[in-house]
Amino acid sequence: MATGFALLSISPLHEKSVYSALKNVPEITEIHPLFGEYDILVKIECADIDQIGEVVIQKVRALKGIVDSKTLIGTKSLAGEY
């Protein structure tokens, strides 16, 4: 299982429609509206890193109203040390 996070910038007045559309993407397990540089943070869980990329490109960035995104891939390398 791979976990990724996408920080999304949404064009003004599209925040609610993008939020609603993101709820219909099965690989997105969490959606968090934000204040600041980005408007929404999503958590994506897939079988592998390549599938996370496919979800971001084909299902997230394709949504009307998304103007920019930054994708981060999670790691478990530190999980056992703390």
C-alpha positions as CSV (number, residue, x, y, z in Angstrom):
1,M,0.0,0.0,0.0
2,A,1.3,3.5,-0.9
3,T,0.1,6.7,0.6
4,G,0.3,10.1,-1.0
5,F,-0.8,13.6,-0.3
6,A,-1.8,16.3,-2.8
7,L,-2.0,20.0,-2.0
8,L,-4.4,21.7,-4.3
9,S,-4.9,25.3,-5.3
10,I,-8.4,26.0,-6.4
11,S,-9.6,28.9,-8.5
12,P,-12.0,31.3,-6.6
13,L,-15.6,30.2,-6.3
14,H,-14.8,26.5,-7.3
15,E,-13.9,25.3,-3.8
16,K,-17.2,23.6,-3.0
17,S,-17.6,21.9,-6.4
18,V,-14.0,20.6,-6.3
19,Y,-14.5,19.4,-2.7
20,S,-17.7,17.6,-3.8
21,A,-16.0,16.0,-6.8
22,L,-13.1,14.8,-4.7
23,K,-15.5,12.9,-2.4
24,N,-16.3,10.7,-5.4
25,V,-12.7,9.6,-6.0
26,P,-12.5,6.2,-4.2
27,E,-8.7,6.4,-3.7
28,I,-9.0,9.6,-1.8
29,T,-9.4,8.7,1.9
30,E,-9.3,12.1,3.5
31,I,-10.1,15.7,2.3
32,H,-9.1,18.7,4.4
33,P,-10.0,22.3,3.4
34,L,-7.2,24.7,4.2
35,F,-6.4,28.4,4.7
36,G,-3.1,29.6,3.2
37,E,-1.1,28.9,0.1
38,Y,-3.2,25.8,-0.8
39,D,-7.0,25.3,-0.5
40,I,-7.4,21.6,-0.1
41,L,-5.2,18.7,1.2
42,V,-6.2,15.2,0.1
43,K,-4.8,11.8,1.3
44,I,-4.6,9.2,-1.5
45,E,-4.1,5.5,-0.8
46,C,-3.3,3.1,-3.7
47,A,-1.5,-0.2,-4.3
48,D,1.7,1.6,-5.4
49,I,3.3,4.9,-6.2
50,D,2.6,4.7,-9.9
51,Q,-1.2,4.4,-9.2
52,I,-1.0,7.5,-7.0
53,G,0.4,9.4,-10.0
54,E,-2.4,8.1,-12.2
55,V,-5.0,9.2,-9.7
56,V,-3.6,12.7,-9.4
57,I,-3.2,13.2,-13.1
58,Q,-6.4,11.5,-14.3
59,K,-8.9,12.1,-11.5
60,V,-7.7,15.1,-9.5
61,R,-5.9,17.5,-11.7
62,A,-8.5,16.9,-14.5
63,L,-11.2,18.5,-12.3
64,K,-12.5,22.0,-13.3
65,G,-11.3,24.6,-10.9
66,I,-7.9,23.1,-9.9
67,V,-5.2,25.5,-11.0
68,D,-2.1,23.9,-9.3
69,S,-1.1,20.9,-7.3
70,K,1.8,19.5,-5.3
71,T,2.0,15.8,-4.7
72,L,3.9,14.2,-1.8
73,I,4.6,10.5,-1.4
74,G,4.5,9.1,2.2
75,T,7.2,6.9,3.6
76,K,7.2,4.3,6.4
77,S,11.0,4.5,6.9
78,L,10.7,6.4,10.1
79,A,7.6,4.8,11.5
80,G,9.5,2.2,13.6
81,E,11.9,4.6,15.2
82,Y,9.5,6.8,17.2
